[in-house]
Structure formats: structure tokens, C-alpha cells
Amino acid sequence: VRRVANEVGVGAEALEGHVRWYHSFLSPAAPRLAESDPRRGRREWSREYARPSPGQLHHAMEDFGVPPAATLLVSYDDRDEAAADAAGVSSIRIEQLCMSPAPLSQLRRPGASG
């Protein structure tokens, strides 16, 4: 939370409760989890999670019951945007989100070029 808050120039407390942080898989290096651990049901990592594959986005939307039209990926590079396109979701570059006076005008819709 702190890293993202720092990147967008707000305090971490400003993001808490407003953003759902999501990790749809556990690293292969993660320790084995106890049967009672709520993270136990998460998927193991596979190539479908590697950008530009849309696996992480598909699983996040499935887990939260959110359709592609209601999903936004904050992207860092072209691979993120390619994953967003493949998942059919909108995206915005982190620098546009942080620096643009009108960030919603910078949204990249699925299938848009550049």
C-alpha cells in the first residue's frame, strides 16, 4: 500500500478502504500454508499469470465477481496494456493517473492502439 500511495502522491491511509489490493496467486517460493489459512485456496503460479497473458486479471474479476467493463488496470508498461487488452479491460498508465489534470481522459479502452 505504501509503495503505491507514494507513487500517486497520497498518504497510505487515503487508499485504505477505497482500493481492493489483489494477488491472485502465491509464489512457488511461498511457504506451505496451514489448512486454516485463508490464503490456502489461492492458485499456484503458472505461465498464464505472466504478462501479457491475462490470467491474473481473469482470476481477479472471477474472484470479485466484477465484469471487464467495471475493471481498470493501472499499467506500468506495454505488457500491462497488452494483458488489459487480452482481458477486455480498460487501462491507464501510472504516470497519466498521477500527472494528468484529467486522468479519466487518458483511459485506454480495450483494443485501442498506443
C-alpha positions in Angstrom: 0.0 0.0 0.0 2.8 2.4 0.9 4.6 2.0 -2.4 1.5 2.7 -4.5 0.5 5.6 -2.2 3.9 7.1 -2.6 3.7 6.7 -6.4 0.4 8.5 -6.6 1.5 11.1 -4.1 -1.0 10.5 -1.3 -0.8 9.1 2.2 -1.4 5.3 2.6 -4.4 6.0 4.8 -6.1 7.7 1.8 -6.0 4.5 -0.1 -7.1 2.1 2.7 -10.8 1.2 2.3 -11.0 2.6 -1.2 -8.9 0.2 -3.2 -9.0 -3.6 -3.2 -5.5 -5.0 -3.3 -5.4 -8.2 -5.0 -2.9 -11.0 -5.5 -4.5 -14.0 -7.3 -1.7 -16.4 -6.9 1.0 -17.5 -4.4 4.6 -17.6 -5.4 6.2 -21.0 -5.8 8.6 -19.9 -3.2 5.8 -19.2 -0.6 5.9 -21.5 2.4 3.3 -24.2 2.7 0.2 -22.8 4.4 -1.8 -24.3 7.2 -5.2 -25.8 6.4 -6.9 -23.0 8.3 -5.0 -20.2 6.4 -7.5 -18.2 4.2 -4.8 -17.8 1.6 -4.7 -21.6 1.1 -7.3 -21.5 -1.7 -5.2 -19.2 -3.9 -3.8 -20.6 -7.1 -0.2 -21.6 -7.6 1.7 -19.6 -10.1 1.6 -20.6 -13.8 2.7 -19.1 -17.1 -0.9 -17.7 -17.6 0.0 -15.1 -15.0 3.0 -13.8 -16.9 2.2 -10.6 -18.7 1.0 -10.1 -21.4 -1.2 -13.1 -20.6 -4.4 -12.0 -18.9 -4.6 -14.8 -16.3 -4.3 -12.6 -13.2 -6.9 -10.2 -14.5 -9.3 -13.0 -15.3 -8.9 -14.6 -11.9 -9.3 -11.2 -10.1 -12.5 -10.5 -12.0 -13.8 -14.0 -11.2 -12.9 -13.8 -7.5 -14.6 -10.4 -7.1 -17.5 -11.1 -9.5 -16.6 -7.9 -11.5 -17.1 -7.8 -15.2 -14.4 -6.5 -17.6 -16.4 -3.3 -18.2 -16.1 -2.4 -14.4 -12.3 -3.3 -14.2 -9.4 -0.9 -14.6 -5.8 -1.9 -14.7 -3.2 0.7 -13.7 -0.4 -0.1 -16.0 3.4 0.4 -15.9 4.3 -0.7 -19.5 3.2 -2.1 -22.8 3.0 -5.7 -21.4 0.4 -4.5 -18.8 -1.6 -2.8 -21.6 -1.5 -6.0 -23.7 -2.8 -8.0 -20.7 -5.6 -5.5 -20.2 -6.5 -5.8 -23.9 -6.4 -9.6 -23.8 -8.7 -9.5 -20.7 -11.0 -6.9 -22.3 -10.5 -4.3 -19.6 -9.6 -0.6 -19.6 -6.1 0.6 -18.5 -4.3 3.8 -17.6 -0.6 4.3 -17.2 0.5 5.1 -13.7 2.2 8.4 -14.8 -1.0 9.5 -16.6 -3.1 8.7 -13.5 -0.7 10.7 -11.3 0.2 13.6 -13.5 -2.7 14.3 -15.8 -5.1 17.1 -14.7 -7.9 15.0 -16.3 -6.8 11.3 -15.8 -10.2 9.9 -17.0 -9.5 11.4 -20.4 -6.3 9.2 -20.5 -8.1 5.9 -20.1 -7.2 3.3 -22.7 -10.1 1.2 -23.8 -9.8 -2.5 -24.7 -8.4 -2.9 -28.3 -7.2 0.7 -28.5 -3.8 1.3 -30.1 -1.0 3.2 -28.5 
